[in-house]
Each structure stands twice: as structure tokens, then as C-alpha cells.
Amino acid sequence: MYFILIQARQYLDAFALAGVPLARTKRNQVRCELSGRLISPSDKRLQAGSLVCDGEKIEVLNGGRIKFFCFSTGEILDLSSGVVSSDICAKPDLSKSACYTGNGDFCPRTPKGRAGGNDEPTIIYPYTMPTLKPRPEIVWLPVTSATSYKVRFDCYDFSWERVTNQTRLAYPAEEKPLASGQICQILVFAYKKDKITGGDPSVISLLPQNEVAWIKDAVKQISKLKLPPDETALDFDAIFMSRDLLDETIEQLNNVVSVGTKNPTIYRVLGDRYFQAGVLDQAKRQYLKASELVKTSNNSTELRKVQEGLKLVDYYNQLPTSR
């Protein structure tokens, strides 16, 4: 199987004429809006793992087939012979997303005006309704003057509750785990002397088995490319966010942050995900770190995205606490 990448830009044509292998595996190697990444093996002119810009065309030769990973949808397409535009990747329906940072109206879970103390417990983890974890940890914001909390977990066929003086609770090992496709409700109550207050409930659902299998397969295919850790995390983000799996992508991005990455895109995307999760203080922290790093990268597009994120966080922090 052989295939080449048809480029409109002259410098890439020069690469092809010179027979130099084309390998663009890192996002900081390109200054374009990316469409996706080639997954299949390639000939001497194009390597597997290469990034493809929006509008470029992929030519599949000699009756072969290639796999192409779309960043916009997290899908892996199987392309046959012929010339195929990278525009084949569908644009995501943002109205169905957990949250779109380009428009605050799509962020119903984002707390407003949380700078001061909280009068009721607000669940901040699990971040969104779908999850891959059958026994998710539960985390909430502290309530001013609260002495303890009661956590209640309600499903169709079982329920349980626990009392704790912490603001997080591991899923009890002795309790029944979530079943595939099952939807449950989480409630947290705060005890303040002789009073008890409850916050808004959070709904959680374990992703169906066929969806879990698809995600595992996509993650496996990206892992086989052996990309740099930053690139792998950002590709995983596209996969997880195609199913609104904030828990998983925040965990992956934090793994890269923990080893000291200097990539501003990692911090900016992590800021986006914390914003979508409603954790504004963490979102701002990541945006500020991204802002610091992007100044040395000469990447105006990334800088604009960071500045937009910071403005959105500040906007939400200034709104009244009532929803």
C-alpha cells in the first residue's frame, strides 16, 4: 500500500521532489488549522503519524487503504483508493457537547461567582454524565462552616449513602458498581450545626459496552504510533471528548503536566476542560500557565485561544451566584 499527501504549499512540494520523508507529528511543527492525523503506515514520502492540515488532500494509490484520525470528531476513518479531501471530517455539533468554551451558553455546569464561600455543596467530580468508571470517586466544593457531609447514590435497582467530614468520597468497595448504560443520581448534603443543606443533584451514566470497546480500540491505535507524550494526550483528548468524557481527558492531560511539559497547548486545553467541568479556579490556573509559555512560542493562534479562555473565566466569576 502506497499513498502520498498532496500539498498546495510549495515547500512541501519541494520535500516530495527531493524524496525527503515528510513527518509532521508535532502540532508546533505546523501553523494551520489541523484536520487530523494519518494512522496507517506510509511509503518513503510520508510517515504514519503525520498531521494533516484542513483542506489538504490525501491520495491513496494502488488500490490501497489508509486510516485517518479526525480531530473534530475523534473518529478513525477507513479511506479507500482515490483522492480524498481532509474536509471529509465532519464538524462537531457543539450544541450536543458537554460545553463549548467559545460560547458560555453551552456551559450550563459552569458555576457562576464562586470566588467566595459556598452555601451548598456543589459536585465537581465526576465532571460529566458519561463515565468509563463503574466505581467513580465523588468530589464536591466545601460548604462554609459545614461540619460533615452525607453522600447519597441513587440508581434504579440500588442505592447507598455515606457520611464523611471530607469533601471527597471513594466509591465503597462493598457497594454494587454501575452497570453498562445505567443512569444514577448523586446528591451531597452539608450539615451545619443542626441544619442540613443540599445542592443540585448530579447525574452519572456508565458508557455502554460497545462505546467503551470503540474508545479502547481508538486509544490503542493512537498508542501504537508512539507519538511524543504531549501529542498522544491531545489525540486522546479528541477521542474522549467525542463522548464528553471529561474525567478521562483531564486525567490524561494532568499526567503530562505532572512530568513538566512546557507545551502551552496542553495547559490551554486542560484549562478548557476544567472550565467545561465547572472548576473555574483550576481553569484559570491552567490558562495563566499557558499564557506564560505561549509568549516564547510565537504562536498567535494559541495565544488568542488562551486569552479567550481567561476572558470567559473572568466573565463567569463576575456573574451572580444564582443560576
Phi, psi and chi 1 to 4 in degrees:
 res  aa     phi    psi   chi1   chi2   chi3   chi4
   1 MET       -  130.6  178.3  178.2   64.8      -
   2 TYR  -130.6  146.3  -60.8   90.6      -      -
   3 PHE  -156.0  155.2   54.9   90.6      -      -
   4 ILE  -131.0  160.4   60.9  174.6      -      -
   5 LEU  -103.4  121.7 -175.8   66.5      -      -
   6 ILE   -86.5  123.0  -59.3  176.7      -      -
   7 GLN  -112.5  143.2  -65.8  -72.7  -10.9      -
   8 ALA   -86.3  -21.6      -      -      -      -
   9 ARG   -88.7  140.4  -70.4  173.7  -66.2 -178.3
  10 GLN   -65.5  -34.9  -66.7 -178.4   -9.1      -
  11 TYR   -67.7  -29.8   82.3   94.6      -      -
  12 LEU   -77.7  -30.3  -71.5  177.9      -      -
  13 ASP   -62.7  -37.9  -71.9  -23.1      -      -
  14 ALA   -64.7  -39.2      -      -      -      -
  15 PHE   -58.9  -45.8  -93.5   80.9      -      -
  16 ALA   -63.8  -43.3      -      -      -      -
  17 LEU   -64.4  -34.6  -69.1  172.4      -      -
  18 ALA   -80.5   -7.5      -      -      -      -
  19 GLY    72.7   19.5      -      -      -      -
  20 VAL   -82.4  129.3  178.7      -      -      -
  21 PRO   -58.3  133.2  -23.2   34.4      -      -
  22 LEU   -97.4  115.4  176.4   61.8      -      -
  23 ALA  -135.8  105.0      -      -      -      -
  24 ARG  -117.3   86.7  -60.6  179.7  -59.9  176.5
  25 THR   -97.2  -18.5   59.1      -      -      -
  26 LYS  -106.7  138.4  -62.2 -179.3  179.7  179.9
  27 ARG   -62.9  -28.9  -74.5  165.2  170.7   80.1
  28 ASN   -78.1    1.0   61.6    9.5      -      -
  29 GLN   -88.6   -8.9  -68.1  175.1  -35.6      -
  30 VAL  -128.2  154.9  -63.9      -      -      -
  31 ARG  -126.7   65.3  -71.7  -67.9 -175.5  -91.2
  32 CYS  -148.1  167.8   67.4      -      -      -
  33 GLU   -79.5  117.9 -165.2   67.5   31.2      -
  34 LEU   -81.0  140.7  -68.8  172.0      -      -
  35 SER   -95.2  -42.1  177.2      -      -      -
  36 GLY   176.4 -155.9      -      -      -      -
  37 ARG  -142.0  139.6 -171.5 -172.5  -59.7  -84.2
  38 LEU   -77.2  134.2  -71.8  167.4      -      -
  39 ILE  -103.9  -35.1  -67.9 -179.0      -      -
  40 SER   -68.6  157.7  -60.8      -      -      -
  41 PRO   -61.6  159.9  -21.6   33.4      -      -
  42 SER  -133.5  175.1   62.7      -      -      -
  43 ASP   -87.3 -163.8   62.8    9.6      -      -
  44 LYS   -68.3  -15.8  -65.0  179.8 -179.2  179.3
  45 ARG   -96.7  -10.8  -60.9  168.2   67.8 -178.0
  46 LEU  -154.8  129.3 -174.5   65.8      -      -
  47 GLN   -97.3  151.0  -65.5 -176.3    6.2      -
  48 ALA   -62.4  144.2      -      -      -      -
  49 GLY    94.2   -4.9      -      -      -      -
  50 SER   -69.1  141.4  -68.1      -      -      -
  51 LEU   -79.9  148.4  -64.6  164.2      -      -
  52 VAL  -123.9  129.4  178.0      -      -      -
  53 CYS   -78.8  154.7  -67.3      -      -      -
  54 ASP   -62.0  128.5 -163.8   23.4      -      -
  55 GLY    97.7  -16.5      -      -      -      -
  56 GLU   -71.5  162.9  -69.3  179.4  -18.8      -
  57 LYS  -119.6  142.9  -62.0 -176.6 -177.6  -60.2
  58 ILE  -109.2  126.9  -55.7  165.7      -      -
  59 GLU  -109.9  120.8 -176.3  178.7    1.6      -
  60 VAL  -100.8  118.6 -171.8      -      -      -
  61 LEU  -103.7  163.4  -57.4  179.1      -      -
  62 ASN    55.6   36.9  -61.6  -23.4      -      -
  63 GLY    69.3   15.6      -      -      -      -
  64 GLY   -82.9 -176.8      -      -      -      -
  65 ARG  -138.8  149.7  -57.3 -176.0   72.6   86.9
  66 ILE  -133.8  162.2   63.3  171.8      -      -
  67 LYS  -110.6  135.2  -70.9 -174.6  176.7 -178.7
  68 PHE  -128.5  128.1 -176.3   70.6      -      -
  69 PHE   -96.5  116.6  175.2   47.6      -      -
  70 CYS   -87.1  122.3  -67.7      -      -      -
  71 PHE   -70.4  -32.1  -69.5  156.4      -      -
  72 SER   -69.3  -28.7   61.9      -      -      -
  73 THR  -119.9  -13.8   62.2      -      -      -
  74 GLY    76.1    7.3      -      -      -      -
  75 GLU   -88.5  151.9  -58.0  -71.0  -22.3      -
  76 ILE  -110.1  115.8  -64.0  176.8      -      -
  77 LEU   -95.8  143.7  -54.2 -179.5      -      -
  78 ASP  -103.1  107.3 -172.5   16.0      -      -
  79 LEU  -102.6  137.4  -54.2  179.6      -      -
  80 SER   -99.9 -174.1   58.0      -      -      -
  81 SER   -57.8  147.6  -65.3      -      -      -
  82 GLY   121.6  178.0      -      -      -      -
  83 VAL   -94.3  122.9  177.1      -      -      -
  84 VAL  -124.1  129.1 -177.8      -      -      -
  85 SER   -76.8  144.4  172.4      -      -      -
  86 SER   -67.2  -10.4   60.7      -      -      -
  87 ASP   -67.6   -4.6  -66.0  -22.2      -      -
  88 ILE   -62.0  -20.6 -166.6  172.9      -      -
  89 CYS   -70.8  120.7  -68.4      -      -      -
  90 ALA   -68.1  147.9      -      -      -      -
  91 LYS   -80.3  137.5  -61.8  -58.2  179.9 -176.6
  92 PRO   -66.4  148.0   27.2  -35.0      -      -
  93 ASP   -84.8   97.8 -175.9   -7.0      -      -
  94 LEU   -65.0  -23.1  -61.8  175.7      -      -
  95 SER   -68.3  -18.4   65.8      -      -      -
  96 LYS  -101.2    1.3  -63.7 -179.7  179.5  179.0
  97 SER   -78.7  158.3  173.3      -      -      -
  98 ALA   -59.1  -34.0      -      -      -      -
  99 CYS  -177.4  143.9  170.5      -      -      -
 100 TYR  -120.2  118.0  171.0   48.9      -      -
 101 THR   -70.0  -12.0   50.4      -      -      -
 102 GLY   -77.3   -8.1      -      -      -      -
 103 ASN  -152.6  111.0 -173.8  -21.8      -      -
 104 GLY   -59.1  -22.1      -      -      -      -
 105 ASP   -63.5  -19.8  -68.5  -19.6      -      -
 106 PHE   -93.4   14.8  -71.5  150.6      -      -
 107 CYS  -123.0   63.7  -54.0      -      -      -
 108 PRO   -65.6  -21.3   25.1  -35.4      -      -
 109 ARG   -87.5   -8.2  -72.2 -156.8   59.5 -169.3
 110 THR   -72.6  116.6  -56.3      -      -      -
 111 PRO   -61.2  150.6  -21.4   33.4      -      -
 112 LYS  -116.5  131.0  -54.4  172.2 -178.5   63.6
 113 GLY    62.1   49.5      -      -      -      -
 114 ARG   -95.1   18.1  -64.2  -69.7 -176.2 -177.4
 115 ALA   -66.2  -34.3      -      -      -      -
 116 GLY   -92.2 -157.6      -      -      -      -
 117 GLY   -74.8  163.8      -      -      -      -
 118 ASN  -109.3  137.4  -60.6  -64.2      -      -
 119 ASP   -92.3  -13.4  -66.1  -35.3      -      -
 120 GLU  -143.8  151.0   59.5 -175.8   38.1      -
 121 PRO   -70.6  131.8   23.8  -31.3      -      -
 122 THR  -115.2  118.4  -59.3      -      -      -
 123 ILE   -72.7  126.1  -61.8  170.7      -      -
 124 ILE  -115.4   -4.8   58.4  173.8      -      -
 125 TYR  -154.6  131.0 -171.8   93.6      -      -
 126 PRO   -61.3  147.5  -20.8   32.5      -      -
 127 TYR   -74.1  -39.9  -63.4  119.9      -      -
 128 THR  -135.8  171.1   49.6      -      -      -
 129 MET   -60.9  -50.5  179.8  173.6  169.2      -
 130 PRO   -76.4  145.5   27.3  -33.1      -      -
 131 THR  -148.8  157.7 -177.5      -      -      -
 132 LEU   -98.0   -4.2  -63.4  178.5      -      -
 133 LYS   -98.8  117.7  -59.9  178.0  176.1   66.2
 134 PRO   -73.4  -16.9   25.5  -33.1      -      -
 135 ARG  -130.5   72.4  -64.5  179.1  179.4  -85.2
 136 PRO   -74.0  143.8   29.9  -36.5      -      -
 137 GLU   -71.7  152.2 -176.8 -179.0   30.5      -
 138 ILE  -119.4  127.7  -57.0  165.1      -      -
 139 VAL  -131.9  141.7 -175.7      -      -      -
 140 TRP  -142.7  161.5   56.3   95.4      -      -
 141 LEU   -74.8  143.2  -65.3  176.2      -      -
 142 PRO   -67.6  150.0   25.5  -34.7      -      -
 143 VAL  -104.3  133.6  173.4      -      -      -
 144 THR   -56.3  127.7  -55.7      -      -      -
 145 SER    68.7   11.1  -57.6      -      -      -
 146 ALA   -72.1  139.4      -      -      -      -
 147 THR   -99.0  -25.4   55.4      -      -      -
 148 SER  -163.6  172.3   61.8      -      -      -
 149 TYR  -137.0  150.0  -57.1   90.4      -      -
 150 LYS  -117.7  128.0 -179.8  169.3   72.2  173.8
 151 VAL  -107.1  129.1  178.6      -      -      -
 152 ARG  -121.3  132.8 -177.2  172.7  177.7   82.5
 153 PHE  -120.7  112.8 -156.9   92.4      -      -
 154 ASP  -116.1  123.4  -74.0  -36.5      -      -
 155 CYS  -123.4  174.5  -57.7      -      -      -
 156 TYR   -62.2  -41.9  174.5   75.3      -      -
 157 ASP  -112.0    2.6   56.9  -16.6      -      -
 158 PHE  -161.7  163.2   72.4   93.3      -      -
 159 SER  -155.6  159.2   64.6      -      -      -
 160 TRP  -155.4  163.0   54.8  -98.0      -      -
 161 GLU  -147.3  152.5   60.1 -177.7   41.7      -
 162 ARG  -141.2  152.6  -64.9  -71.1 -171.2  -81.3
 163 VAL  -113.1  136.9  175.1      -      -      -
 164 THR  -148.8  158.0  177.4      -      -      -
 165 ASN  -103.5    9.5   57.9    5.3      -      -
 166 GLN   -99.3  175.5  -54.3  -62.9  -45.4      -
 167 THR  -109.7   25.3   56.4      -      -      -
 168 ARG  -153.3  150.8   63.6 -166.2  -45.7  134.6
 169 LEU  -144.5  123.7  179.5   70.8      -      -
 170 ALA   -72.7  143.8      -      -      -      -
 171 TYR   -62.6  122.8 -162.9  101.5      -      -
 172 PRO   -58.9  129.0  -22.9   34.4      -      -
 173 ALA   -63.1  -27.8      -      -      -      -
 174 GLU   -82.8   -7.4   63.7  -86.4   16.1      -
 175 GLU   -93.0  156.0  -63.0  -65.2  -12.1      -
 176 LYS   -65.4  133.4 -175.5  177.9  178.4  179.6
 177 PRO   -78.2  167.5   29.8  -35.7      -      -
 178 LEU   -65.4  143.6  -74.5  171.1      -      -
 179 ALA   -97.8  158.7      -      -      -      -
 180 SER   -56.8  125.9  176.1      -      -      -
 181 GLY    78.4   -0.8      -      -      -      -
 182 GLN   -77.7  138.7 -174.1  174.6   40.6      -
 183 ILE  -109.2  129.6  -61.7  175.5      -      -
 184 CYS  -131.3  164.7  -60.2      -      -      -
 185 GLN  -119.3  137.0 -179.8  176.0 -101.5      -
 186 ILE  -113.5  131.7  -53.1  171.1      -      -
 187 LEU  -128.1  141.1  -60.3  100.5      -      -
 188 VAL  -125.4  130.2  177.6      -      -      -
 189 PHE  -115.4  142.7  -57.9   91.3      -      -
 190 ALA  -110.0  133.6      -      -      -      -
 191 TYR   -98.7  125.2  -69.8   95.8      -      -
 192 LYS  -128.3   98.2  -60.3  169.6   65.2  173.8
 193 LYS    57.7 -113.6  -64.3 -177.2  178.8 -179.7
 194 ASP  -101.7   12.5   56.7  -14.9      -      -
 195 LYS  -111.3  154.4  -63.8 -178.4  178.9  179.6
 196 ILE  -132.9  132.5 -178.1  170.7      -      -
 197 THR  -125.5  144.6   59.8      -      -      -
 198 GLY  -122.0  145.8      -      -      -      -
 199 GLY   -98.0 -174.8      -      -      -      -
 200 ASP   -65.7  139.3  -67.4  -23.3      -      -
 201 PRO   -70.6  156.3   26.4  -34.5      -      -
 202 SER  -117.0  138.3  179.7      -      -      -
 203 VAL  -105.1  137.9  178.1      -      -      -
 204 ILE  -133.7  148.4 -172.8  172.3      -      -
 205 SER  -144.1  134.7  173.3      -      -      -
 206 LEU   -81.0  127.3 -174.1   65.1      -      -
 207 LEU   -58.2  140.1 -142.7   58.5      -      -
 208 PRO   -57.1  154.5  -24.6   34.4      -      -
 209 GLN   -60.1  -38.1  -69.4 -178.4   -5.4      -
 210 ASN   -66.2  -34.1   63.7  -40.8      -      -
 211 GLU   -70.4  -40.2  -69.7  -76.5  -73.0      -
 212 VAL   -61.8  -42.0  173.8      -      -      -
 213 ALA   -63.9  -40.2      -      -      -      -
 214 TRP   -63.4  -44.5  175.5   85.7      -      -
 215 ILE   -63.5  -44.0  -71.0  171.6      -      -
 216 LYS   -61.4  -39.2  -72.2 -177.5  177.1  179.0
 217 ASP   -67.2  -43.4  179.5   66.7      -      -
 218 ALA   -63.0  -43.6      -      -      -      -
 219 VAL   -61.5  -40.2  165.9      -      -      -
 220 LYS   -63.1  -42.1 -177.9  178.2  179.8 -179.5
 221 GLN   -66.3  -39.2  -67.8 -169.7   58.1      -
 222 ILE   -68.1  -40.3  -64.1  -60.9      -      -
 223 SER   -61.3  -34.9  -62.1      -      -      -
 224 LYS   -65.7  -20.3  -75.9 -176.6  176.7  179.5
 225 LEU   -71.8  -18.0  -65.3  174.5      -      -
 226 LYS    53.7   50.3  -61.7 -172.9 -177.1  -58.3
 227 LEU   -76.1  165.7  -59.8  168.1      -      -
 228 PRO   -57.5  149.0  -25.2   34.5      -      -
 229 PRO   -52.7  -39.8  -27.5   35.4      -      -
 230 ASP   -62.4  -43.7  -71.2    5.8      -      -
 231 GLU   -67.2  -40.2  -65.4  -61.3  -44.5      -
 232 THR   -61.6  -44.3  -61.7      -      -      -
 233 ALA   -63.3  -40.3      -      -      -      -
 234 LEU   -70.8  -34.7  -68.6  170.1      -      -
 235 ASP   -68.5  -41.0  -76.5    7.2      -      -
 236 PHE   -59.7  -37.9  -76.0  175.3      -      -
 237 ASP   -58.1  -42.4  175.1   74.0      -      -
 238 ALA   -62.5  -39.3      -      -      -      -
 239 ILE   -67.1  -51.7  -65.3  170.9      -      -
 240 PHE   -64.6  -40.9  -68.2  139.5      -      -
 241 MET   -72.5  -16.8  -71.0  -52.5  -64.1      -
 242 SER   -66.4  -17.4   71.3      -      -      -
 243 ARG  -120.2   16.2  -60.6  -60.0 -173.7  -90.1
 244 ASP    58.9   35.4  -70.9  -21.9      -      -
 245 LEU   -90.7   75.0  -67.3  169.1      -      -
 246 LEU   -63.4  -38.1  -80.6  170.7      -      -
 247 ASP   -53.9  -49.5  -61.0    7.4      -      -
 248 GLU   -70.5  -42.0  -76.5   68.8   25.1      -
 249 THR   -72.1  -36.4 -166.1      -      -      -
 250 ILE   -63.3  -38.7  -73.1  176.9      -      -
 251 GLU   -62.9  -45.0 -179.3  178.4  -33.2      -
 252 GLN   -65.3  -44.3  -70.8  -67.8  -30.7      -
 253 LEU   -64.8  -38.4  -68.2  166.9      -      -
 254 ASN   -66.8  -29.9  -90.7  -44.2      -      -
 255 ASN   -62.3  -39.6  -73.7  -18.1      -      -
 256 VAL   -71.8  -39.6  179.3      -      -      -
 257 VAL   -61.9  -38.1  167.1      -      -      -
 258 SER   -64.9  -22.4   67.7      -      -      -
 259 VAL   -95.9    7.4  -63.2      -      -      -
 260 GLY    89.3   31.9      -      -      -      -
 261 THR   -59.4  148.2  180.0      -      -      -
 262 LYS  -111.9   18.5  -60.0  -60.7 -178.2 -177.1
 263 ASN   -85.0  112.9 -172.9  -22.5      -      -
 264 PRO   -63.0  -28.2   22.0  -32.8      -      -
 265 THR   -64.6  -37.3  -58.1      -      -      -
 266 ILE   -59.4  -48.6  -70.7  -70.7      -      -
 267 TYR   -67.8  -37.3  -68.5   95.0      -      -
 268 ARG   -66.6  -44.4 -168.5  -95.5  -55.7  166.9
 269 VAL   -65.6  -38.8  172.8      -      -      -
 270 LEU   -63.2  -38.8 -176.3   55.0      -      -
 271 GLY   -61.1  -43.2      -      -      -      -
 272 ASP   -57.3  -45.3  -71.0  -13.1      -      -
 273 ARG   -69.6  -38.3  -57.5  -57.3  170.9 -117.4
 274 TYR   -65.4  -37.5  -87.5  126.8      -      -
 275 PHE   -61.9  -45.5  176.9   83.9      -      -
 276 GLN   -62.6  -30.3  -68.2  165.8  -50.0      -
 277 ALA   -79.8  -12.6      -      -      -      -
 278 GLY    90.3   11.2      -      -      -      -
 279 VAL  -100.1   82.6 -170.0      -      -      -
 280 LEU   -67.2  -35.9  -62.2 -170.6      -      -
 281 ASP   -65.0  -40.7   57.2  -19.7      -      -
 282 GLN   -68.6  -38.3  -81.9  -73.3   -2.4      -
 283 ALA   -59.9  -46.8      -      -      -      -
 284 LYS   -64.8  -38.0 -173.3  166.8 -173.4  175.8
 285 ARG   -60.6  -42.5 -174.1  174.4  -64.7  114.9
 286 GLN   -71.2  -38.9  -54.9  -51.5  -36.8      -
 287 TYR   -62.8  -41.6  -74.3  140.7      -      -
 288 LEU   -64.5  -39.6  -71.5  173.5      -      -
 289 LYS   -65.1  -42.1 -178.3   64.1  175.8  179.5
 290 ALA   -62.5  -40.4      -      -      -      -
 291 SER   -61.8  -39.3  178.9      -      -      -
 292 GLU   -65.2  -41.6  173.8 -172.1  -32.5      -
 293 LEU   -78.4  -34.2  -66.7  171.4      -      -
 294 VAL   -70.7  -20.1   78.0      -      -      -
 295 LYS   -64.0  -24.5  -68.4  175.0 -178.0  177.1
 296 THR   -97.1   -1.7   61.4      -      -      -
 297 SER   -99.0  -11.1   68.4      -      -      -
 298 ASN    57.3   39.2 -165.0   30.5      -      -
 299 ASN  -113.4   95.2 -171.4  -26.8      -      -
 300 SER   -67.9  -32.3   58.9      -      -      -
 301 THR   -65.3  -44.3  -59.6      -      -      -
 302 GLU   -67.1  -40.0 -168.1   62.5   42.2      -
 303 LEU   -60.3  -42.0  177.2   60.1      -      -
 304 ARG   -61.9  -41.3  173.7 -179.9   55.1   78.9
 305 LYS   -66.0  -38.8  -67.9  178.5  179.1  179.9
 306 VAL   -64.6  -45.8  171.5      -      -      -
 307 GLN   -62.8  -38.1  -68.9  172.3  -20.6      -
 308 GLU   -64.0  -39.8  -71.3  174.1   -8.2      -
 309 GLY   -63.0  -44.1      -      -      -      -
 310 LEU   -63.3  -40.6  -76.9  168.4      -      -
 311 LYS   -63.8  -39.4  -71.7  179.5 -178.9  178.0
 312 LEU   -68.0  -40.4 -160.4   53.3      -      -
 313 VAL   -62.7  -46.4  169.3      -      -      -
 314 ASP   -62.2  -37.7  -70.7  -19.1      -      -
 315 TYR   -62.0  -46.4  168.1   75.6      -      -
 316 TYR   -68.1  -35.2  -93.7   85.2      -      -
 317 ASN   -67.2  -22.4  -86.5  -29.5      -      -
 318 GLN   -90.1   -8.0  -67.0  170.0    5.5      -
 319 LEU   -76.7  158.3  -69.0  176.8      -      -
 320 PRO   -60.7  155.3  -20.5   31.5      -      -
 321 THR   -72.3  -24.2   55.9      -      -      -
 322 SER   -71.7  144.1   59.5      -      -      -
 323 ARG   -96.5      -  -59.5 -172.3  179.2 -174.3
